């Protein structure tokens, strides 16, 4: 690792001016003279390091380090260089299935961070949440790592495990989460219907803008309309984004014809406005559902619903990613993923680092943000800890009233713990141990995933029904 960093620094310093020419000189024909100078400088640098550096090092290793160094100078969390293996994993993540923990990971404020755990994935079941920062993988610090270095370490065969050390906002101490990897099947579109006040409100949940998601969405929407629906909820909560062209296709199914879906600003400054081709505006109310994990393509669609469709958005302000990346493959299977353009909302607004605001704010309840429980030694009466505080929030949400959530393990907390243990066939001793923590985690996840406890979803249904009543 030390040698790699030394080479990275040496090679990046020498090559950052010329590496673009090295790979893409055909695109810079007008700079032929400069290309020749850079090519000569590049060759001399490579020869010098190969011949005189104290340890053996291959030219391929130098070139890899040079590209990584150049990309790092962009200081763009969404631009990256992937070697052939990491590139393969990246492509697999946009397919229908892959092996891993099931979480979208990004670089936020310089730290490798969970941007969205996939629904029903090992990551979600282990209690990981959006904005959880990963500080260690299997006990090794990942400070300074790229996203794809972290992903390569986290990915692995189903049935194997990985331990992540997590720093969560609102908790002072990091905690460890052991996760068993599995085959992650990506179900890009989920369909559900609800009956309220004699009206049928359908929900189309888009979990990822992966390849062909628009055709799945179109088929699901067509079936719903054939059966009959009175209102529609478009749910992009926890959706980390994906392909821009898939977002446009879905926009063409929802946004009134002639209205903008998104505006793409190229490096030249030209702005390409993508407008909807929908022939007939939908005759039913549409409500969007968003949260802080809705990113990129999700934000494009949400903003279009709000600004071009005039539809309500329920939930929290979105993540705030307003750039578009293009994958550029190399001959050896490696890949450069670089930011090539910026996108503006349908109304021409910049959302990068800002996000799309809901028209109707609706936060999750406090227990939704409770940290994953990590218990090494049992916690008992008359102690104070953050883990007890998290457990108190979860117990209260599950109907086992503790009367406090400050982390002090008082007698009422003991009684609540005993009641929970008895209700779930656990040893009744009133202590918070590993078995209790694991069961609490399972139960709160089930509670969160129960639609009747989803306050944002129920608010969106309420808004759709209200729209129907006001229209009548």
C-alpha positions as CSV (number, residue, x, y, z in Angstrom):
1,X,0.0,0.0,0.0
2,X,2.8,2.4,0.9
3,X,4.6,1.7,-2.4
4,X,1.3,2.2,-4.3
5,X,0.8,5.6,-2.7
6,X,4.4,6.7,-3.5
7,X,3.9,5.7,-7.1
8,X,0.5,7.3,-7.2
9,X,2.0,10.6,-6.1
10,X,5.0,10.5,-8.4
11,X,3.1,9.3,-11.5
12,X,0.2,11.7,-10.9
13,X,2.4,14.7,-10.6
14,X,4.2,13.9,-13.9
15,X,1.2,12.6,-15.9
16,X,-1.8,14.7,-14.9
17,X,-1.3,17.1,-17.8
18,X,-0.9,14.3,-20.4
19,X,-3.0,11.4,-19.4
20,X,-6.1,12.6,-21.3
21,X,-4.0,12.8,-24.5
22,X,-2.5,9.3,-23.8
23,X,-5.9,7.7,-24.0
24,X,-7.9,10.1,-26.1
25,X,-5.4,11.7,-28.5
26,X,-7.7,11.0,-31.4
27,X,-10.1,13.6,-29.9
28,X,-7.4,16.3,-29.8
29,X,-6.1,16.3,-33.4
30,X,-5.7,20.1,-33.3
31,X,-3.2,19.8,-30.5
32,X,-0.8,17.6,-32.4
33,X,2.3,19.4,-31.4
34,X,1.3,19.5,-27.8
35,X,0.4,15.8,-27.9
36,X,3.9,15.0,-29.1
37,X,5.5,17.0,-26.3
38,X,3.3,15.3,-23.7
39,X,3.9,11.9,-25.2
40,X,7.6,12.4,-24.9
41,X,7.3,13.6,-21.4
42,X,5.1,10.6,-20.5
43,X,7.5,8.1,-22.0
44,X,10.5,9.7,-20.3
45,X,8.7,9.7,-16.9
46,X,7.7,6.1,-17.3
47,X,11.2,5.0,-18.4
48,X,12.9,7.0,-15.6
49,X,10.7,5.5,-12.8
50,X,11.0,2.0,-14.2
51,X,14.8,2.1,-14.5
52,X,15.7,4.1,-11.4
53,X,13.0,3.6,-8.8
54,X,14.5,1.6,-5.9
55,X,11.9,-1.3,-6.1
56,X,10.5,-3.2,-9.1
57,X,7.4,-1.7,-10.5
58,X,5.5,-2.4,-13.8
59,X,4.5,0.2,-16.3
60,X,0.9,-1.0,-16.0
61,X,1.0,-0.2,-12.3
62,X,2.4,3.3,-13.0
63,X,-0.3,4.0,-15.6
64,X,-3.1,2.8,-13.2
65,X,-1.7,5.0,-10.5
66,X,-1.5,8.0,-12.8
67,X,-5.1,7.7,-13.9
68,X,-6.3,7.4,-10.3
69,X,-4.2,10.4,-9.3
70,X,-5.5,12.5,-12.2
71,X,-9.2,11.7,-11.3
72,X,-8.6,12.5,-7.7
73,X,-7.4,16.0,-8.6
74,X,-10.9,16.7,-9.9
75,X,-12.2,16.6,-6.3
76,X,-15.5,15.2,-7.7
77,X,-17.1,12.5,-5.5
78,X,-18.9,11.1,-8.6
79,X,-16.0,10.8,-10.9
80,X,-13.9,7.7,-10.5
81,X,-11.5,5.3,-12.2
82,X,-12.2,1.6,-11.9
83,X,-9.9,-1.2,-12.7
84,X,-11.2,-4.1,-14.8
85,X,-12.6,-6.1,-11.8
86,X,-14.2,-3.0,-10.2
87,X,-15.6,-2.0,-13.5
88,X,-17.2,-5.4,-13.8
89,X,-18.8,-5.1,-10.4
90,X,-20.1,-1.6,-11.4
91,X,-21.8,-3.0,-14.5
92,X,-23.3,-5.9,-12.5
93,X,-24.8,-3.4,-10.0
94,X,-27.1,-2.1,-12.8
95,X,-28.2,-5.6,-13.8
96,X,-31.0,-7.6,-12.3
97,X,-28.9,-9.3,-9.6
98,X,-25.5,-9.3,-8.0
99,X,-23.8,-10.7,-4.8
100,X,-23.1,-8.4,-1.9
101,X,-24.8,-6.6,1.0
102,X,-27.3,-4.6,-1.1
103,X,-26.5,-1.0,-0.5
104,X,-25.7,2.0,-2.7
105,X,-22.5,3.6,-1.5
106,X,-21.2,7.1,-2.4
107,X,-18.6,9.6,-1.3
108,X,-20.1,12.4,0.9
109,X,-17.9,15.1,2.4
110,X,-14.9,13.0,1.7
111,X,-16.2,9.9,3.5
112,X,-17.5,6.6,2.0
113,X,-21.1,6.6,3.0
114,X,-24.3,4.5,2.6
115,X,-26.6,6.5,0.4
116,X,-29.3,4.0,0.3
117,X,-29.7,0.4,1.5
118,X,-31.9,-1.6,-0.9
119,X,-35.2,-2.8,0.4
120,X,-35.1,-6.3,2.0
121,X,-31.4,-6.5,1.5
122,X,-28.9,-7.8,4.1
123,X,-27.8,-4.2,4.6
124,X,-31.3,-3.0,5.5
125,X,-31.9,-6.1,7.7
126,X,-28.7,-5.3,9.6
127,X,-30.0,-1.9,10.4
128,X,-28.0,0.3,8.0
129,X,-29.5,3.6,7.1
130,X,-28.9,6.4,4.5
131,X,-26.0,8.7,5.5
132,X,-24.3,6.0,7.6
133,X,-20.6,6.7,7.2
134,X,-18.3,3.6,6.9
135,X,-15.1,4.1,8.8
136,X,-13.7,0.6,8.8
137,X,-14.2,-2.6,6.8
138,X,-13.3,-5.8,8.7
139,X,-11.4,-3.7,11.2
140,X,-9.3,-1.9,8.6
141,X,-9.6,1.9,8.4
142,X,-10.8,3.1,5.0
143,X,-9.8,6.7,5.4
144,X,-8.8,8.1,2.0
145,X,-10.3,5.2,0.1
146,X,-12.3,5.7,-3.1
147,X,-15.9,4.4,-3.3
148,X,-14.9,1.6,-5.6
149,X,-12.1,0.5,-3.4
150,X,-14.6,0.2,-0.6
151,X,-17.2,-1.6,-2.8
152,X,-14.5,-4.1,-3.9
153,X,-13.8,-4.9,-0.2
154,X,-17.5,-5.1,0.7
155,X,-18.7,-7.2,-2.2
156,X,-18.2,-11.0,-2.0
157,X,-19.8,-14.3,-2.4
158,X,-23.2,-15.0,-0.9
159,X,-23.0,-16.7,2.5
160,X,-19.8,-14.9,3.5
161,X,-19.8,-12.0,6.0
162,X,-18.3,-8.6,6.3
163,X,-18.1,-6.3,9.3
164,X,-18.6,-2.6,8.8
165,X,-17.8,0.0,11.5
166,X,-20.4,2.7,11.1
167,X,-20.5,6.4,12.3
168,X,-24.1,7.6,12.4
169,X,-25.1,11.2,12.8
170,X,-26.5,11.7,16.2
171,X,-24.3,9.1,17.8
172,X,-20.9,9.9,19.3
173,X,-19.4,6.4,19.1
174,X,-19.0,4.2,16.0
175,X,-20.6,0.8,16.1
176,X,-20.0,-2.4,14.3
177,X,-22.4,-4.3,12.1
178,X,-21.7,-7.8,10.8
179,X,-23.6,-8.5,7.5
180,X,-23.9,-11.8,5.7
181,X,-23.7,-11.3,1.9
182,X,-26.4,-12.7,-0.3
183,X,-27.5,-12.6,-3.9
184,X,-29.2,-9.3,-4.4
185,X,-32.1,-9.4,-6.8
186,X,-33.1,-6.0,-8.1
187,X,-36.8,-5.5,-8.4
188,X,-36.9,-2.1,-10.1
189,X,-40.6,-1.5,-10.0
190,X,-43.0,-2.5,-7.2
191,X,-46.8,-2.2,-7.5
192,X,-49.3,-1.9,-4.7
193,X,-52.9,-0.6,-4.4
194,X,-54.8,0.8,-1.4
195,X,-58.5,1.4,-0.9
196,X,-59.4,4.7,0.9
197,X,-62.9,6.2,1.1
198,X,-64.1,4.0,-1.8
199,X,-61.1,5.2,-4.0
200,X,-58.3,3.1,-5.4
201,X,-54.9,4.7,-4.9
202,X,-52.1,2.8,-6.6
203,X,-48.4,3.1,-5.7
204,X,-45.6,2.5,-8.2
205,X,-42.3,2.3,-6.3
206,X,-39.2,2.7,-8.4
207,X,-36.2,1.3,-6.5
208,X,-33.5,2.0,-9.2
209,X,-33.3,3.6,-12.6
210,X,-31.5,0.5,-14.0
211,X,-31.6,-0.6,-17.6
212,X,-35.1,-1.3,-18.9
213,X,-36.9,0.0,-15.8
214,X,-39.0,2.3,-18.0
215,X,-40.5,-0.7,-19.8
216,X,-41.3,-2.3,-16.5
217,X,-42.9,0.9,-15.3
218,X,-44.9,1.3,-18.5
219,X,-46.2,-2.3,-18.2
220,X,-47.2,-1.9,-14.6
221,X,-48.9,1.5,-15.2
222,X,-50.8,0.1,-18.1
223,X,-52.1,-2.8,-16.0
224,X,-53.2,-0.5,-13.2
225,X,-55.0,1.8,-15.6
226,X,-56.8,-1.2,-17.2
227,X,-58.0,-2.4,-13.8
228,X,-59.0,1.2,-12.9
229,X,-57.3,3.6,-10.4
230,X,-58.4,6.9,-9.0
231,X,-55.0,8.2,-7.9
232,X,-51.3,7.3,-8.4
233,X,-48.3,7.6,-6.0
234,X,-44.8,7.6,-7.5
235,X,-42.4,6.5,-4.8
236,X,-38.7,7.2,-5.3
237,X,-37.7,7.1,-1.7
238,X,-34.3,5.4,-1.2
239,X,-33.8,5.4,-5.0
240,X,-30.1,6.2,-5.6
241,X,-30.6,7.0,-9.4
242,X,-29.3,5.3,-12.5
243,X,-29.7,5.9,-16.2
244,X,-30.8,9.4,-17.4
245,X,-32.5,8.0,-20.5
246,X,-34.7,5.7,-18.4
247,X,-35.8,8.7,-16.3
248,X,-36.8,10.5,-19.5
249,X,-38.8,7.6,-20.7
250,X,-40.8,7.4,-17.5
251,X,-41.2,11.2,-17.6
252,X,-42.8,10.7,-21.0
253,X,-45.5,8.6,-19.3
254,X,-46.4,11.0,-16.6
255,X,-45.5,14.6,-17.4
256,X,-48.0,16.6,-19.6
257,X,-47.0,16.7,-23.2
258,X,-44.7,19.6,-24.3
259,X,-43.6,20.3,-20.7
260,X,-39.9,19.9,-19.8
261,X,-38.7,16.8,-18.0
262,X,-35.1,17.9,-17.4
263,X,-32.6,20.3,-18.8
264,X,-29.0,19.1,-19.4
265,X,-26.2,21.6,-19.5
266,X,-23.2,20.5,-21.5
267,X,-19.6,21.6,-21.0
268,X,-20.0,24.0,-23.9
269,X,-22.7,25.8,-22.0
270,X,-25.5,24.6,-24.3
271,X,-28.6,23.5,-22.6
272,X,-30.6,20.6,-24.0
273,X,-34.2,20.7,-22.8
274,X,-35.9,17.3,-22.8
275,X,-39.7,17.7,-23.2
276,X,-42.5,15.2,-22.6
277,X,-44.1,13.5,-25.5
278,X,-47.2,12.4,-23.5
279,X,-50.3,12.8,-25.7
280,X,-53.0,13.0,-23.0
281,X,-52.5,14.3,-19.5
282,X,-53.4,11.8,-16.8
283,X,-57.0,12.1,-15.6
284,X,-56.1,11.2,-12.0
285,X,-54.1,13.0,-9.3
286,X,-50.4,12.0,-9.0
287,X,-48.4,12.4,-5.8
288,X,-44.6,12.0,-5.5
289,X,-42.9,10.4,-2.5
290,X,-39.3,11.5,-1.8
291,X,-36.8,11.4,1.0
292,X,-33.1,12.3,1.7
293,X,-32.0,9.1,-0.1
294,X,-33.7,10.0,-3.3
295,X,-30.8,11.0,-5.6
296,X,-29.9,11.9,-9.1
297,X,-32.4,10.4,-11.6
298,X,-34.9,10.2,-8.7
299,X,-34.6,14.0,-8.2
300,X,-35.0,14.6,-11.9
301,X,-38.3,12.8,-12.0
302,X,-39.5,14.3,-8.7
303,X,-38.7,17.9,-9.8
304,X,-40.5,17.3,-13.1
305,X,-43.6,16.1,-11.3
306,X,-43.5,19.2,-9.1
307,X,-42.5,21.8,-11.6
308,X,-44.0,20.6,-14.9
309,X,-46.8,18.5,-13.7
310,X,-47.9,20.7,-10.8
311,X,-48.1,17.6,-8.7
312,X,-47.6,17.4,-4.9
313,X,-44.4,16.0,-3.4
314,X,-44.6,14.4,0.1
315,X,-41.6,13.6,2.3
316,X,-38.1,15.1,2.9
317,X,-35.8,17.2,0.8
318,X,-33.8,14.9,-1.6
319,X,-30.1,14.2,-1.6
320,X,-28.9,16.9,-4.0
321,X,-27.0,15.4,-6.9
322,X,-27.2,17.5,-10.0
323,X,-24.5,16.0,-12.3
324,X,-24.5,13.4,-15.0
325,X,-21.7,10.8,-15.3
326,X,-20.6,8.9,-18.4
327,X,-18.8,5.6,-18.3
328,X,-15.8,5.4,-20.7
329,X,-14.5,1.9,-21.1
330,X,-10.8,1.2,-21.8
331,X,-9.4,-1.6,-23.9
332,X,-8.5,-3.7,-20.9
333,X,-11.9,-3.6,-19.3
334,X,-11.2,-0.8,-16.9
335,X,-13.4,2.3,-16.9
336,X,-13.4,6.0,-16.3
337,X,-16.7,7.3,-14.9
338,X,-16.5,11.0,-15.2
339,X,-18.9,13.9,-14.8
340,X,-19.7,15.1,-18.4
341,X,-22.7,17.5,-17.8
342,X,-24.9,19.1,-15.2
343,X,-28.7,18.8,-15.1
344,X,-31.2,21.4,-14.1
345,X,-34.7,20.7,-13.1
346,X,-37.6,21.0,-15.5
347,X,-38.0,24.6,-14.3
348,X,-34.3,25.4,-14.8
349,X,-33.3,25.2,-11.1
350,X,-30.0,24.0,-9.8
351,X,-30.3,21.3,-7.1
352,X,-26.7,20.2,-6.7
353,X,-26.0,20.1,-2.9
354,X,-29.5,21.6,-2.4
355,X,-32.0,18.8,-3.3
356,X,-35.6,19.0,-4.3
357,X,-37.9,20.2,-1.6
358,X,-41.3,18.6,-1.0
359,X,-44.4,20.6,-1.3
360,X,-45.7,18.8,1.8
361,X,-43.0,18.1,4.3
362,X,-43.5,14.8,6.2
363,X,-40.6,13.4,8.3
364,X,-40.1,9.8,9.4
365,X,-40.7,9.2,13.1
366,X,-37.7,9.3,15.5
367,X,-37.3,5.6,15.7
368,X,-36.7,5.4,12.0
369,X,-33.3,7.0,12.6
370,X,-32.3,4.9,15.6
371,X,-28.8,3.4,15.2
372,X,-28.3,-0.2,14.6
373,X,-27.8,-1.9,18.0
374,X,-24.3,-3.2,18.6
375,X,-24.0,-4.9,22.0
376,X,-20.7,-6.5,23.2
377,X,-21.5,-6.9,26.9
378,X,-25.0,-7.0,28.3
379,X,-26.4,-3.6,29.5
380,X,-28.4,-3.7,32.7
381,X,-30.2,-1.6,35.3
382,X,-28.7,1.7,36.6
383,X,-26.3,2.1,33.6
384,X,-26.2,4.8,30.9
385,X,-25.3,4.2,27.2
386,X,-26.2,5.3,23.7
387,X,-27.1,1.7,22.9
388,X,-29.8,1.8,25.7
389,X,-31.1,5.1,24.3
390,X,-31.5,3.5,20.8
391,X,-33.2,0.4,22.4
392,X,-35.6,2.7,24.3
393,X,-36.7,4.4,21.1
394,X,-37.3,1.0,19.4
395,X,-39.1,-0.5,22.4
396,X,-41.4,2.5,22.6
397,X,-42.1,2.4,18.9
398,X,-43.0,-1.3,19.3
399,X,-45.5,-0.6,22.1
400,X,-43.2,-1.4,25.1
401,X,-43.2,2.0,26.8
402,X,-40.0,3.0,28.5
403,X,-40.9,6.5,29.5
404,X,-37.5,7.9,28.4
405,X,-35.0,7.8,25.5
406,X,-32.0,9.4,27.2
407,X,-30.1,6.1,27.7
408,X,-30.5,5.7,31.4
409,X,-31.5,2.1,32.2
410,X,-34.1,2.7,34.9
411,X,-36.7,0.3,36.4
412,X,-39.3,1.2,33.8
413,X,-36.8,0.3,31.0
414,X,-36.2,-3.0,32.8
415,X,-39.9,-3.7,32.8
416,X,-40.3,-2.8,29.1
417,X,-37.3,-5.1,28.3
418,X,-38.8,-7.9,30.3
419,X,-42.2,-7.5,28.5
420,X,-40.4,-7.5,25.1
421,X,-38.4,-10.6,26.1
422,X,-41.5,-12.5,27.2
423,X,-43.5,-11.5,24.1
424,X,-40.7,-12.9,21.9
425,X,-39.8,-16.1,23.8
426,X,-36.5,-14.8,25.0
427,X,-34.9,-15.3,28.4
428,X,-36.7,-12.9,30.7
429,X,-34.0,-11.0,32.7
430,X,-34.6,-7.4,31.8
431,X,-31.1,-6.9,30.2
432,X,-30.1,-5.7,26.8
433,X,-27.9,-8.4,25.3
434,X,-27.0,-9.5,21.8
435,X,-30.0,-11.8,21.4
436,X,-32.4,-9.0,22.5
437,X,-30.6,-6.5,20.3
438,X,-30.9,-8.8,17.3
439,X,-34.6,-9.4,17.9
440,X,-35.3,-5.7,18.5
441,X,-33.6,-4.9,15.1
442,X,-35.8,-7.5,13.3
443,X,-39.0,-6.3,14.9
444,X,-38.4,-2.6,14.2
445,X,-37.6,-3.3,10.6
446,X,-40.8,-5.2,10.3
447,X,-42.6,-2.4,12.0
448,X,-41.1,0.2,9.6
449,X,-42.0,-1.9,6.6
450,X,-45.6,-2.2,7.6
451,X,-47.6,0.2,5.4
452,X,-49.8,1.2,8.3
453,X,-46.7,2.6,10.1
454,X,-45.4,4.4,7.0
455,X,-46.4,7.9,7.8
456,X,-45.1,9.4,4.6
457,X,-46.9,6.8,2.4
458,X,-50.1,7.4,4.4
459,X,-49.8,11.1,4.0
460,X,-49.4,10.7,0.2
461,X,-52.5,8.6,0.1
462,X,-54.4,11.2,2.1
463,X,-53.2,13.9,-0.3
464,X,-54.4,11.9,-3.3
465,X,-57.8,11.3,-1.8
466,X,-58.1,14.9,-0.8
467,X,-57.3,15.9,-4.4
468,X,-60.1,13.7,-5.7
469,X,-62.6,15.2,-3.3
470,X,-61.6,18.7,-4.2
471,X,-61.9,18.0,-7.9
472,X,-65.4,16.7,-7.4
